[in-house]
Amino acid sequence: MKMLEVSNKCDGCGLCTVSNQYLMENEDGNAIPVEGVYIKENDIDAVLEIVKLCPNGAISIVDKGNTNKTGKLNLMLISVI
């Protein structure tokens, strides 16, 4: 499960938050990940483009783990991650 992460190098230029469901602006105008939203597999190319567009290199894709479980147990574990 992959998510976006934004470092403190973000200067709030706004390039990444336009038409993007994975990032939003905080009260200071800097990008932050939308909490609890994981990158969909079919969106990965568009998200990689957003990472490349960041003029400060502040955005990265991180793997938030995999439970290696299946069925209902996996769903329960994912919901607490």
C-alpha positions as CSV (number, residue, x, y, z in Angstrom):
1,M,0.0,0.0,0.0
2,K,1.6,3.2,-1.2
3,M,1.0,6.7,0.0
4,L,2.5,10.1,-0.6
5,E,4.8,11.8,1.9
6,V,5.8,15.4,1.9
7,S,9.0,16.6,3.5
8,N,9.6,20.0,5.1
9,K,11.2,21.1,1.9
10,C,7.7,22.0,0.6
11,D,7.4,25.7,0.0
12,G,3.7,25.8,-0.9
13,C,4.0,26.4,-4.6
14,G,0.8,24.5,-5.2
15,L,1.8,22.6,-8.3
16,C,1.0,19.2,-6.7
17,T,-2.3,20.1,-5.1
18,V,-4.1,21.1,-8.3
19,S,-6.4,18.3,-9.5
20,N,-4.9,15.7,-7.1
21,Q,-6.9,13.5,-4.8
22,Y,-3.8,12.5,-2.7
23,L,-2.5,15.9,-1.6
24,M,-4.1,18.9,-0.1
25,E,-2.9,22.2,1.4
26,N,-2.5,22.7,5.1
27,E,-3.3,26.0,6.9
28,D,0.2,27.4,5.9
29,G,-0.4,26.6,2.2
30,N,2.0,23.6,2.2
31,A,1.1,20.3,0.7
32,I,0.2,17.4,3.0
33,P,-1.0,13.9,2.2
34,V,-4.8,13.3,2.5
35,E,-4.9,11.2,5.6
36,G,-5.8,7.5,5.1
37,V,-5.8,7.7,1.2
38,Y,-3.6,5.1,-0.5
39,I,-2.5,5.4,-4.1
40,K,-4.6,3.4,-6.4
41,E,-2.7,1.1,-8.8
42,N,-4.2,2.8,-11.9
43,D,-3.1,6.2,-10.6
44,I,0.5,5.4,-10.1
45,D,1.8,7.0,-13.3
46,A,0.0,10.2,-12.6
47,V,1.3,10.3,-9.1
48,L,4.9,9.7,-10.3
49,E,4.5,12.7,-12.5
50,I,3.4,14.8,-9.5
51,V,6.5,13.6,-7.7
52,K,8.7,14.6,-10.6
53,L,7.1,18.1,-10.9
54,C,7.9,19.1,-7.4
55,P,10.5,21.9,-7.8
56,N,11.9,21.1,-4.3
57,G,11.9,17.3,-4.4
58,A,9.6,17.4,-1.3
59,I,7.2,14.6,-2.4
60,S,7.9,10.9,-2.3
61,I,6.0,7.7,-2.5
62,V,6.3,5.5,0.5
63,D,5.2,1.9,1.1
64,K,3.0,1.7,4.2
65,G,3.4,-2.0,4.5
66,N,1.6,-5.1,3.6
67,T,0.0,-7.5,6.1
68,N,0.6,-10.6,4.1
69,K,-2.7,-11.9,5.5
70,T,-5.8,-12.6,3.5
71,G,-9.6,-12.4,3.9
72,K,-11.3,-10.8,6.9
73,L,-8.1,-10.8,9.0
74,N,-6.3,-8.7,6.3
75,L,-9.2,-6.2,6.2
76,M,-9.1,-5.8,9.9
77,L,-5.4,-5.2,9.9
78,I,-5.5,-2.8,7.0
79,S,-8.2,-0.7,8.8
80,V,-5.8,-0.1,11.8
81,I,-2.7,0.8,9.7
